[in-house]
Amino acid sequence: MPVAAGETLDPRRTRRRILDAAAELFYARGVNAVGVNEIAAAAGASKVSLYRNFESKDDLVAAVVAERSDRVHGWLRAGSDDAPAGTARILKLFDLLAEWFAEPGFRGCAVLNTAVDTRAASRSGERDAAREIATTVHRHLERYLELLTELLAELEPPPTDADFLARQLLVLIEGATAVAAARPDEATRSLAAARAAAAALIAGRS
């Protein structure tokens, strides 16, 4: 929105509005379907302000996806902390996913959606922002593995191959998320199947 008479510009607030507007638009319609003019308008900012904060659209995408990854992992850690250590805490992650899948406008994992939208640029490696996006996506999955490995270490006895088990659990999480995004009518059943498979894997650990 325009600055009212007597008010001063707040660069931090402007940057925040641009990030929030971009995140909402990218998640709803995809990175490639949204232009900078639309983002600036939705943020109540000028195109000049947008480019003052972000050198290019790719830089804005990189900032949005990095922030989303931080939010997701902060939410997962905080949300699972109140569960008892061990199997219950791991399965709490699946319960958190159920809450997320039920939210209006759920469209899957924003981080992996961005990876799909920007895959050509990321593979080319020609732009710094594209490489940054790819790095954030890779790191997002690694952070999942780190969290799962930490939670698996709390089991009694701990698994002998926590790394492999963590990867199996990650496949269940991301698979359920992908199915829920593509088939909202199957979200509840696919997540229940993933949770049951996770419980069986944990119970059968060597």
C-alpha positions as CSV (number, residue, x, y, z in Angstrom):
1,M,0.0,0.0,0.0
2,P,1.3,3.5,-0.6
3,V,2.9,5.4,2.2
4,A,0.5,7.7,3.9
5,A,1.3,11.4,4.3
6,G,3.7,12.0,7.1
7,E,4.8,8.3,7.3
8,T,8.3,7.1,6.4
9,L,9.3,4.1,4.4
10,D,10.3,1.0,6.4
11,P,12.6,-1.1,4.2
12,R,12.3,-4.1,6.5
13,R,8.5,-4.0,6.4
14,T,8.5,-3.6,2.6
15,R,10.9,-6.6,2.2
16,R,8.6,-8.6,4.5
17,R,5.5,-7.8,2.5
18,I,7.3,-8.7,-0.7
19,L,8.4,-12.1,0.7
20,D,5.0,-12.9,2.1
21,A,3.2,-11.9,-1.2
22,A,5.7,-13.9,-3.3
23,A,5.4,-17.0,-1.0
24,E,1.6,-17.0,-1.2
25,L,1.5,-16.5,-5.0
26,F,4.3,-19.0,-5.7
27,Y,2.6,-21.7,-3.5
28,A,-0.9,-21.1,-5.0
29,R,0.1,-21.0,-8.7
30,G,3.8,-22.0,-9.1
31,V,6.9,-19.9,-9.6
32,N,6.7,-19.7,-13.4
33,A,3.1,-18.5,-13.5
34,V,3.7,-15.4,-11.3
35,G,5.5,-12.3,-12.5
36,V,7.3,-9.5,-10.6
37,N,4.6,-7.0,-11.4
38,E,1.9,-9.1,-9.8
39,I,4.1,-9.7,-6.7
40,A,4.8,-6.0,-6.3
41,A,1.1,-5.2,-6.6
42,A,0.1,-7.9,-4.1
43,A,2.8,-6.6,-1.7
44,G,1.6,-3.0,-2.1
45,A,5.1,-2.1,-3.2
46,S,6.6,-0.7,-6.4
47,K,8.6,-2.7,-8.8
48,V,11.6,-0.5,-8.0
49,S,11.2,-1.5,-4.3
50,L,11.1,-5.1,-5.3
51,Y,14.3,-4.9,-7.2
52,R,15.9,-2.8,-4.5
53,N,15.5,-5.7,-2.1
54,F,16.0,-8.6,-4.6
55,E,18.3,-8.4,-7.6
56,S,16.1,-10.6,-9.7
57,K,13.0,-12.8,-9.5
58,D,15.3,-15.8,-9.0
59,D,16.9,-14.1,-6.0
60,L,13.4,-13.6,-4.6
61,V,12.5,-17.2,-5.2
62,A,15.7,-18.3,-3.5
63,A,14.8,-16.1,-0.4
64,V,11.3,-17.5,-0.3
65,V,12.3,-21.1,-0.5
66,A,15.0,-20.7,2.1
67,E,12.6,-19.1,4.5
68,R,10.0,-21.7,3.9
69,S,12.5,-24.5,4.6
70,D,13.4,-22.8,7.9
71,R,9.7,-22.5,8.9
72,V,9.0,-26.1,8.1
73,H,11.8,-27.5,10.1
74,G,11.2,-25.2,13.0
75,W,7.6,-26.3,13.0
76,L,8.4,-30.0,12.9
77,R,10.9,-29.7,15.7
78,A,8.7,-27.6,18.0
79,G,5.6,-29.7,17.2
80,S,7.3,-33.0,18.1
81,D,9.1,-31.9,21.2
82,D,6.1,-32.5,23.5
83,A,5.8,-36.2,22.5
84,P,7.7,-38.9,24.5
85,A,11.1,-39.7,23.2
86,G,11.2,-42.7,20.9
87,T,8.6,-44.1,18.6
88,A,5.9,-41.7,19.7
89,R,8.0,-38.7,18.8
90,I,8.8,-40.0,15.4
91,L,5.2,-40.8,14.7
92,K,4.2,-37.4,15.9
93,L,5.8,-36.0,12.7
94,F,3.1,-37.9,10.8
95,D,0.4,-36.4,13.0
96,L,1.8,-33.0,12.3
97,L,1.6,-33.7,8.6
98,A,-2.1,-34.6,9.0
99,E,-2.8,-31.2,10.4
100,W,-0.9,-29.6,7.5
101,F,-2.7,-31.7,4.8
102,A,-6.0,-30.6,6.2
103,E,-5.3,-26.9,5.8
104,P,-7.3,-25.0,3.2
105,G,-5.2,-24.5,0.1
106,F,-2.7,-27.3,0.8
107,R,-0.7,-27.9,-2.4
108,G,2.2,-30.0,-1.2
109,C,5.7,-29.2,-0.1
110,A,6.5,-25.6,-1.3
111,V,10.2,-26.4,-1.2
112,L,10.0,-29.4,-3.5
113,N,7.4,-27.6,-5.7
114,T,10.0,-24.9,-6.2
115,A,12.6,-27.6,-7.1
116,V,10.2,-28.8,-9.9
117,D,9.4,-25.3,-11.1
118,T,13.1,-24.3,-11.3
119,R,14.7,-27.7,-12.3
120,A,16.0,-26.5,-15.7
121,A,17.7,-23.5,-14.3
122,S,19.1,-25.5,-11.4
123,R,20.6,-28.1,-13.7
124,S,22.2,-25.5,-15.9
125,G,24.0,-24.0,-13.0
126,E,24.3,-20.8,-15.0
127,R,22.9,-18.4,-12.4
128,D,23.9,-18.0,-8.8
129,A,20.3,-17.8,-7.6
130,A,19.5,-21.1,-9.4
131,R,22.4,-22.8,-7.6
132,E,21.2,-21.3,-4.3
133,I,17.7,-22.7,-4.8
134,A,19.1,-26.1,-5.7
135,T,21.3,-26.0,-2.6
136,T,18.4,-25.0,-0.4
137,V,16.3,-27.9,-1.7
138,H,19.1,-30.4,-1.1
139,R,19.6,-29.0,2.4
140,H,15.9,-29.2,3.1
141,L,16.0,-32.9,2.6
142,E,19.2,-33.3,4.5
143,R,17.6,-31.5,7.5
144,Y,14.8,-34.0,7.4
145,L,17.4,-36.8,7.6
146,E,19.2,-35.1,10.5
147,L,15.9,-34.7,12.4
148,L,14.9,-38.3,11.8
149,T,18.4,-39.6,12.7
150,E,18.3,-37.7,16.0
151,L,14.9,-39.1,16.9
152,L,15.9,-42.6,15.9
153,A,18.9,-42.3,18.3
154,E,16.4,-41.9,21.2
155,L,15.0,-45.3,20.6
156,E,15.9,-48.1,23.0
157,P,17.8,-49.9,21.7
158,P,18.8,-47.5,18.9
159,P,18.8,-49.0,15.3
160,T,22.1,-50.3,14.0
161,D,21.6,-48.5,10.7
162,A,19.9,-45.3,11.6
163,D,20.9,-43.6,8.4
164,F,19.1,-46.1,6.2
165,L,16.0,-46.2,8.4
166,A,15.9,-42.4,8.3
167,R,15.9,-42.4,4.5
168,Q,13.1,-44.9,4.5
169,L,11.1,-42.7,6.8
170,L,11.8,-39.7,4.6
171,V,10.5,-41.5,1.5
172,L,7.3,-42.2,3.5
173,I,6.9,-38.6,4.5
174,E,7.6,-37.1,1.0
175,G,5.6,-39.8,-0.7
176,A,2.5,-39.1,1.5
177,T,2.9,-35.4,0.9
178,A,3.1,-35.9,-2.9
179,V,0.0,-38.1,-2.9
180,A,-1.9,-35.7,-0.7
181,A,-1.1,-32.8,-3.0
182,A,-2.1,-34.7,-6.2
183,R,-5.1,-36.5,-4.6
184,P,-6.6,-34.5,-1.7
185,D,-9.3,-37.2,-1.4
186,E,-6.6,-39.7,-0.7
187,A,-4.6,-37.6,1.8
188,T,-6.0,-39.2,5.0
189,R,-5.6,-42.8,3.8
190,S,-2.2,-42.3,2.2
191,L,-0.9,-40.7,5.4
192,A,-2.4,-43.4,7.6
193,A,-0.6,-46.0,5.4
194,A,2.7,-44.1,5.6
195,R,2.3,-43.8,9.4
196,A,1.6,-47.5,9.8
197,A,4.6,-48.3,7.5
198,A,6.8,-46.1,9.7
199,A,5.6,-47.8,12.9
200,A,6.4,-51.2,11.3
201,L,9.8,-50.2,10.2
202,I,10.7,-48.8,13.7
203,A,9.3,-51.9,15.4
204,G,11.3,-54.2,13.1
205,R,14.6,-52.3,13.3
206,S,17.6,-54.5,13.8
